[in-house]
Amino acid sequence: MMRERWSIDEAKDWWAARPWPMGCNFTPSNAINQLEMWQAATFDLPLIESELALAASVGMNAVRVYLHDLLWVDDAAGVLERIALVLAAAERNNIRTMLVLFDSCWHPEPKLGPQPEPIPGVHNSGWVQSPGLPALRDPAQRARLEAYVRGVVGHFAKDPRILAWDIWNEPDNGPEVSLCNPDELAAKADLVLPLMRDAFGWARDMDPMQPLTSAIWLGDWSSTDRLTPLQQAQTALSDVVSFHNYGVASDFLARVGWLRAFDRPLLCTEFMARPAGSTFEAILPVAKECGVGAFCWGLVRGKTQTHLPWQSWENPNLAGLQDKWFHDIFDAGGVAHDPQEVEFLRLLNAIDSRTPAWPLIEIPSEKSAVPARPGEKANANARAA
């Protein structure tokens, strides 16, 4: 029998046993997307560990990291080994990891193998959706996607180094809805919703000790009847409620107030867009006071080029930035983009050092075999495609 969603008391007990989670969305600077981070040919553990040490140096105790379903098709055992290596590297830096299973943002037709070089002047030009649009539209892919979710979550279900499972990032987003046309948003959501519901079920069926979540990001959340059907499913299925916000502090605070109606712990799994007024100095004191976990976007400037503004999608920033970076904190070599900002983070950490750190953990022994994989025939077909 599938485990039920956590009760409100279970969720609150989970939150109370942990320090305030504060960290970043992490992609190493040598990777343009999820596939380049995790594929064996481009996986760079020394770089990952050195950049996680930078996160720890400013007081971050959590990272949010994206996986990709195609990794399971390509090398299931290998990707489990590499995830374990990253979890260990994060733990050595007193960092817990939130893993993201699916993502609706950016290029809709991901492919394994060498990834493209960044498009000059363009923010996040090589990011890819998971699953891609063809897989979303193909019912025959469902068994393969189920195998991926069950395999990854099942393998790490009792691993305390994992903070939480983010089942689906911005499920109603993507380049085809980048202008936020209501009809296009609804069409994308209708396509994703059945699979997202199933993905929550597959993950929960593995009985993880970590909570499940999926962040809402768009629109008016001031009452539940204002949520879209997909947002209603996200919040109804999540053990802890998560959201994205790139607004100023007053907007952040208003949205936290709206989400208090769910009476569950809150995580802001994306914030920080300097020109928009979403800065560390503006948001983190509010998040800490409200008891809301907070993950900025980006850490070290690299191939994702997320230091460039969102507007560079339509108008590439070829002349170079004249003002502050949009995202990211450090340049290559650990040089701070804004030394005062880094000093603020370290001061905030010094103040927070009086609160408990992560509880001591006993690292589970590594499993000797990849978990059983439903739909093996479908997987074989996918490999041959």
C-alpha positions as CSV (number, residue, x, y, z in Angstrom):
1,M,0.0,0.0,0.0
2,M,1.3,3.4,-1.0
3,R,2.3,5.6,2.0
4,E,0.0,8.6,2.5
5,R,1.0,12.2,2.3
6,W,2.6,13.4,5.6
7,S,0.3,14.8,8.2
8,I,0.7,18.4,9.2
9,D,2.2,17.3,12.5
10,E,4.7,15.0,10.7
11,A,5.8,17.9,8.5
12,K,6.2,20.2,11.4
13,D,8.2,17.6,13.3
14,W,10.5,17.2,10.4
15,W,11.0,21.0,10.2
16,A,11.6,21.4,13.9
17,A,14.4,18.8,13.9
18,R,16.5,20.8,11.4
19,P,18.2,24.2,11.2
20,W,16.9,26.9,9.0
21,P,17.7,25.7,5.4
22,M,19.6,28.4,3.4
23,G,21.4,27.7,0.2
24,C,21.5,27.8,-3.5
25,N,20.4,26.1,-6.7
26,F,23.7,24.4,-7.7
27,T,25.1,23.5,-11.1
28,P,28.9,23.3,-11.3
29,S,30.4,26.0,-13.5
30,N,31.7,23.6,-16.1
31,A,28.1,22.3,-16.9
32,I,25.6,23.9,-19.2
33,N,22.8,21.8,-17.9
34,Q,21.8,18.7,-15.9
35,L,23.1,16.2,-18.4
36,E,26.5,17.8,-18.6
37,M,26.8,17.8,-14.8
38,W,26.0,14.1,-14.3
39,Q,27.1,12.2,-17.4
40,A,30.3,10.2,-16.8
41,A,32.3,12.0,-19.4
42,T,31.8,15.4,-17.9
43,F,31.2,14.7,-14.2
44,D,33.9,16.6,-12.3
45,L,33.9,15.7,-8.6
46,P,36.9,17.9,-7.6
47,L,35.2,20.9,-9.1
48,I,31.9,20.1,-7.5
49,E,33.5,19.7,-4.1
50,S,35.5,23.0,-4.4
51,E,32.4,24.9,-5.4
52,L,30.3,23.3,-2.6
53,A,33.1,24.5,-0.2
54,L,32.4,28.1,-1.5
55,A,28.7,27.7,-0.7
56,A,29.7,26.5,2.8
57,S,32.1,29.4,3.2
58,V,29.1,31.9,3.2
59,G,27.0,29.9,5.5
60,M,24.9,27.8,3.1
61,N,23.8,24.5,4.5
62,A,21.6,23.3,1.6
63,V,21.7,23.0,-2.2
64,R,19.0,22.2,-4.7
65,V,20.4,20.0,-7.6
66,Y,18.7,18.9,-10.8
67,L,18.7,15.3,-12.1
68,H,17.4,14.1,-15.5
69,D,15.4,11.1,-16.5
70,L,17.7,10.3,-19.5
71,L,20.5,9.6,-17.1
72,W,18.7,6.5,-15.9
73,V,18.3,5.3,-19.5
74,D,22.0,5.8,-20.2
75,D,23.7,4.5,-17.0
76,A,21.4,3.9,-14.1
77,A,24.1,2.3,-11.8
78,G,26.6,4.9,-12.7
79,V,24.4,7.9,-12.0
80,L,23.4,6.4,-8.6
81,E,27.2,6.2,-7.8
82,R,27.7,9.8,-8.9
83,I,24.8,11.0,-6.9
84,A,26.3,9.3,-3.8
85,L,29.6,11.0,-4.5
86,V,27.9,14.4,-4.6
87,L,25.9,13.7,-1.4
88,A,29.2,12.8,0.3
89,A,30.9,15.9,-1.0
90,A,28.0,18.1,0.2
91,E,28.0,16.3,3.6
92,R,31.7,17.0,4.1
93,N,30.8,20.7,3.8
94,N,27.8,20.3,6.2
95,I,25.4,20.7,3.3
96,R,22.2,18.7,2.7
97,T,20.9,18.2,-0.8
98,M,17.4,18.6,-2.4
99,L,17.2,16.6,-5.6
100,V,14.9,17.6,-8.4
101,L,13.5,14.8,-10.5
102,F,11.7,16.5,-13.4
103,D,11.7,20.0,-14.9
104,S,9.6,21.8,-17.5
105,C,11.9,24.6,-18.2
106,W,13.8,25.4,-21.4
107,H,14.7,23.2,-24.4
108,P,12.0,20.5,-24.9
109,E,14.0,17.9,-26.7
110,P,16.9,16.8,-24.5
111,K,19.6,14.4,-25.9
112,L,22.3,12.4,-24.2
113,G,25.9,12.9,-25.2
114,P,28.0,16.0,-25.7
115,Q,25.9,19.1,-24.9
116,P,26.0,22.4,-26.8
117,E,28.3,25.3,-26.0
118,P,26.6,28.3,-24.5
119,I,25.1,30.8,-26.9
120,P,27.1,34.0,-26.4
121,G,25.2,36.6,-24.3
122,V,22.2,34.4,-23.5
123,H,21.0,33.4,-20.0
124,N,20.8,29.6,-19.4
125,S,20.9,28.9,-23.1
126,G,21.5,25.1,-22.9
127,W,19.1,24.0,-20.1
128,V,16.8,21.1,-21.0
129,Q,13.5,19.8,-19.9
130,S,13.0,16.5,-18.1
131,P,11.2,14.7,-19.5
132,G,11.3,16.3,-22.9
133,L,8.1,17.1,-24.8
134,P,8.2,14.0,-27.0
135,A,8.3,11.8,-23.9
136,L,5.5,13.8,-22.3
137,R,3.3,13.1,-25.3
138,D,4.2,9.4,-25.6
139,P,2.4,7.0,-23.3
140,A,4.9,4.3,-24.0
141,Q,7.5,6.4,-22.1
142,R,5.6,6.1,-18.9
143,A,7.2,2.8,-17.7
144,R,10.7,4.3,-18.3
145,L,9.9,7.4,-16.3
146,E,8.4,5.3,-13.5
147,A,11.6,3.2,-13.4
148,Y,13.6,6.4,-13.0
149,V,11.6,7.8,-10.1
150,R,11.4,4.5,-8.3
151,G,15.0,3.7,-8.9
152,V,16.5,7.0,-7.7
153,V,14.1,7.6,-4.8
154,G,14.2,4.0,-3.7
155,H,18.0,3.9,-3.6
156,F,18.2,7.0,-1.4
157,A,14.9,6.8,0.5
158,K,16.6,6.3,3.8
159,D,19.7,8.6,3.2
160,P,19.6,11.5,5.7
161,R,22.0,13.5,3.5
162,I,19.0,14.2,1.2
163,L,16.9,17.1,2.5
164,A,13.9,16.6,0.3
165,W,12.7,15.4,-3.1
166,D,11.5,18.1,-5.5
167,I,9.3,16.1,-7.8
168,W,8.8,18.6,-10.6
169,N,10.3,22.1,-11.1
170,E,7.8,24.7,-12.6
171,P,5.7,22.0,-14.3
172,D,3.6,24.6,-16.2
173,N,6.7,26.4,-17.5
174,G,8.9,26.1,-20.6
175,P,9.9,28.0,-23.7
176,E,6.6,27.3,-25.4
177,V,4.9,29.2,-22.5
178,S,7.6,31.8,-21.9
179,L,5.2,34.7,-22.7
180,C,2.8,33.3,-20.1
181,N,-0.1,33.1,-22.5
182,P,-3.0,31.6,-20.4
183,D,-4.0,29.2,-23.2
184,E,-0.5,27.8,-23.6
185,L,0.0,27.6,-19.9
186,A,-3.2,25.6,-19.5
187,A,-2.2,23.3,-22.4
188,K,1.2,22.5,-20.9
189,A,-0.3,22.0,-17.5
190,D,-2.9,19.6,-18.8
191,L,-0.1,17.5,-20.4
192,V,2.1,17.5,-17.3
193,L,-0.6,17.0,-14.6
194,P,-1.3,13.3,-15.0
195,L,2.4,12.4,-15.0
196,M,3.2,14.7,-12.1
197,R,0.5,13.0,-10.0
198,D,1.9,9.6,-10.9
199,A,5.5,10.8,-10.1
200,F,4.4,11.8,-6.6
201,G,2.8,8.4,-6.2
202,W,5.9,6.5,-7.4
203,A,8.1,8.5,-5.1
204,R,5.9,8.1,-2.1
205,D,5.5,4.4,-2.8
206,M,9.2,4.0,-2.0
207,D,8.5,5.2,1.5
208,P,11.2,7.9,1.7
209,M,12.2,9.4,5.0
210,Q,12.4,12.8,3.2
211,P,9.4,15.0,2.3
212,L,8.1,15.4,-1.2
213,T,7.3,18.8,-2.8
214,S,6.8,20.8,-6.0
215,A,7.0,24.6,-6.0
216,I,4.3,26.9,-7.4
217,W,5.7,29.9,-9.1
218,L,3.1,31.9,-11.1
219,G,0.0,33.9,-10.4
220,D,-2.2,34.8,-7.4
221,W,-2.2,32.4,-4.5
222,S,-4.2,34.5,-2.1
223,S,-6.9,31.8,-1.9
224,T,-7.0,28.2,-2.9
225,D,-9.7,28.8,-5.5
226,R,-7.3,31.1,-7.3
227,L,-4.8,28.3,-7.8
228,T,-4.8,26.5,-11.2
229,P,-5.7,22.8,-11.2
230,L,-2.0,22.0,-11.5
231,Q,-1.1,24.3,-8.5
232,Q,-3.9,22.8,-6.5
233,A,-2.4,19.3,-7.2
234,Q,1.1,20.6,-6.3
235,T,0.1,21.9,-3.0
236,A,-2.2,19.0,-2.2
237,L,0.5,16.4,-2.9
238,S,3.4,18.1,-1.2
239,D,4.5,17.2,2.3
240,V,6.1,20.6,2.7
241,V,4.9,23.5,0.5
242,S,7.5,25.2,-1.7
243,F,7.4,28.2,-4.0
244,H,9.5,30.5,-6.2
245,N,9.7,34.2,-5.8
246,Y,11.9,36.8,-7.6
247,G,10.0,39.8,-6.2
248,V,10.9,42.4,-3.7
249,A,10.6,41.8,0.1
250,S,7.0,43.0,0.4
251,D,5.9,40.6,-2.4
252,F,7.8,37.8,-0.8
253,L,6.2,38.5,2.5
254,A,2.7,38.7,1.0
255,R,3.1,35.3,-0.7
256,V,4.4,33.7,2.5
257,G,1.3,35.0,4.2
258,W,-0.9,33.4,1.6
259,L,0.8,30.1,1.8
260,R,0.5,30.0,5.6
261,A,-3.1,28.9,5.0
262,F,-1.7,25.4,4.3
263,D,-0.2,25.2,7.8
264,R,2.9,23.4,6.6
265,P,6.6,24.2,6.5
266,L,7.5,26.5,3.6
267,L,10.6,26.5,1.3
268,C,11.3,29.2,-1.2
269,T,13.3,27.0,-3.6
270,E,14.2,29.9,-6.0
271,F,14.8,33.6,-5.3
272,M,17.5,36.3,-6.0
273,A,17.4,38.4,-9.1
274,R,19.4,41.5,-8.2
275,P,17.9,44.0,-10.7
276,A,14.4,43.0,-9.8
277,G,15.0,43.8,-6.1
278,S,15.2,40.2,-5.0
279,T,18.6,40.3,-3.1
280,F,20.1,38.5,-0.2
281,E,19.9,41.6,1.9
282,A,16.2,42.1,1.1
283,I,14.9,38.5,1.3
284,L,17.0,36.5,3.7
285,P,16.2,38.5,6.9
286,V,12.5,38.2,6.0
287,A,12.7,34.5,5.2
288,K,14.6,33.8,8.4
289,E,12.2,35.8,10.6
290,C,9.2,33.9,9.0
291,G,10.9,30.5,9.2
292,V,11.0,30.0,5.5
293,G,13.8,28.0,3.9
294,A,15.5,29.9,1.1
295,F,17.5,28.8,-2.0
296,C,19.0,31.5,-4.3
297,W,19.6,30.8,-8.0
298,G,23.2,30.1,-8.8
299,L,26.6,29.9,-7.1
300,V,29.6,30.2,-9.5
301,R,29.4,32.0,-12.8
302,G,29.8,29.4,-15.6
303,K,28.4,27.8,-18.7
304,T,24.8,28.4,-17.7
305,Q,25.5,32.2,-17.9
306,T,22.8,32.9,-15.4
307,H,24.7,36.0,-14.3
308,L,23.1,37.5,-17.4
309,P,19.5,38.9,-17.3
310,W,16.4,36.9,-18.4
311,Q,15.9,39.6,-21.1
312,S,19.0,38.2,-22.9
313,W,16.8,35.4,-24.2
314,E,15.3,37.9,-26.7
315,N,18.2,40.4,-26.8
316,P,21.6,38.7,-26.2
317,N,23.9,40.6,-23.9
318,L,26.9,40.6,-26.1
319,A,28.5,43.8,-24.8
320,G,28.9,42.4,-21.3
321,L,27.2,43.5,-18.1
322,Q,27.6,47.1,-17.0
323,D,25.6,46.6,-13.8
324,K,25.2,43.9,-11.2
325,W,24.9,40.2,-12.2
326,F,21.4,38.9,-12.4
327,H,22.2,35.6,-10.5
328,D,25.3,33.8,-9.2
329,I,27.7,34.9,-6.3
330,F,31.2,33.9,-7.3
331,D,33.4,34.2,-10.4
332,A,36.0,31.6,-11.3
333,G,38.5,31.1,-8.6
334,G,36.1,32.0,-5.9
335,V,36.2,35.7,-6.4
336,A,33.1,37.3,-5.0
337,H,31.0,39.3,-7.5
338,D,30.0,41.6,-4.6
339,P,32.3,41.4,-1.6
340,Q,29.8,43.3,0.6
341,E,27.1,40.8,-0.3
342,V,29.3,37.9,0.7
343,E,30.2,39.7,3.9
344,F,26.4,40.0,4.6
345,L,25.9,36.3,4.1
346,R,28.8,35.5,6.4
347,L,27.5,37.8,9.1
348,L,24.0,36.2,8.8
349,N,25.6,32.9,9.3
350,A,27.6,34.1,12.3
351,I,24.3,35.2,13.9
352,D,22.7,31.9,13.0
353,S,25.6,29.9,14.4
354,R,23.9,30.0,17.8
355,T,21.1,27.7,16.4
356,P,21.6,23.9,16.1
357,A,23.4,22.6,13.0
358,W,22.3,19.5,11.0
359,P,21.8,16.5,13.3
360,L,24.6,14.0,13.2
361,I,24.0,11.2,10.7
362,E,25.1,7.7,10.1
363,I,25.8,7.2,6.4
364,P,23.9,4.2,5.1
365,S,25.9,1.5,3.3
366,E,25.8,1.7,-0.5
367,K,23.5,-0.8,-2.1
368,S,25.2,-3.4,-4.2
369,A,22.6,-3.5,-7.0
370,V,20.4,-1.1,-8.9
371,P,16.8,-1.4,-7.6
372,A,14.3,-3.4,-9.7
373,R,13.2,-1.4,-12.8
374,P,9.6,-1.7,-13.8
375,G,9.0,-1.6,-17.6
376,E,12.3,-3.1,-18.6
377,K,11.0,-3.8,-22.1
378,A,10.1,-0.1,-22.5
379,N,13.6,0.8,-21.3
380,A,15.1,-1.5,-23.9
381,N,13.0,0.1,-26.6
382,A,14.2,3.6,-25.4
383,R,17.8,2.5,-25.6
384,A,17.3,1.3,-29.2
385,A,15.5,4.5,-30.3
